[in-house]
Amino acid sequence: MSSVPSQFDLTGKTALVTGASSGLGVEFAKTLSEAGANVVLAARRRDRLEAVAAEITAAGGAALVVECDVTDETQLVAAVAAAVEAYGGLDIAVANAGSVPEGGAMPEKMPADLFRQSIDINLTGTFITATAAARHMLANGGGSIILLASVGGAGGHFNIPVGYATAKAGTIFLAKYLGNHWADRGVRVNAIGPGWFPSEMTDQVLAVPPFKSRIEDQTPMGRVGEPEELLGTLLLLASDAGSYITGQTIFVDGGMTSTVGASPYPDDLYALHGQIMPDGLGDRIMPGA
């Protein structure tokens, strides 16, 4: 009998998913549960976590809710401890939590505090999640840590928010760096680099036809992705099927990162930035202005 299905089986494993209260985090948690893992759901919004946990348990899975802010190291250490106490260990950590506090501000108008906030959530929070999980995994024979990168970190895409893009570029590097440092002790670190997918974070952009059309034009497959199209990569990296993969970022982006160059950004989209962002943050500084 083929051994392929068993390679993806997570029965008896325990997985921590941050940002599990909405969007892709919910899909990731449900998928890991369906593959057999006990799931620890971590985010700030307990009511939403409870709803996700109820769905998982109704389907026969095991889920634990932990209220957690990923910028607070103490809370993440506590989340790992809760996973170990409830299920006896931690085998998988998915650093999914993210936010775009800077919205569509032009980089030359970006207040430093918004830049710092974006880095804190999207990069420092990812690092804290990885290290909190790794301290347990390194002492207990290994595990898999999966970071959430983005096409926005792979190049200078026009007007993907600068703090977010910088954080995601750093996440791609973190996967390389941590994957290298922990490989000899059985901890694999990889990243998934989504293109554009519907989520709480992207819905406002995708609801604006000119923005959505531009994204589709930049994607060789000509469309936005469906959340389920990320799940095969998640299971590959979480399971024994990916046992020889570490330090990598796998882009699931309809081919966007395979293209070379950035197409010009039209004036009508710049005008939308100006309409959306308050206090002139979305208006470019032009010569002679």
Buried (B, 14 or more C-beta within 10 A) or exposed (E): EEEEEEBBBBEEBBBBBBBBBBBBBBBBBBBBBBBBBBBBBBBBEBEBBEBBBEBBEEEEBBBBBBBBBBBEBEBBBBBBBBBBEBBEBBBBBBBBBBBBBBBBBBBEBBEEEBBEBBBBBBBBBBBBBBBBBBBBBBEBEBBBBBBBBBBBBBBEBEBBBBBBBBBBBBBBBBBBBBBEBBBEEBBBBBBBBBBBBBBBBBEEBBEEEEBBEBBBEBBEEEEBBEBEBBBBBBBBBBBBBBEEBBBBBBBBBBEBBEEEEEEEBEEEBBEBBBEBBEEEBBBBEEEEE
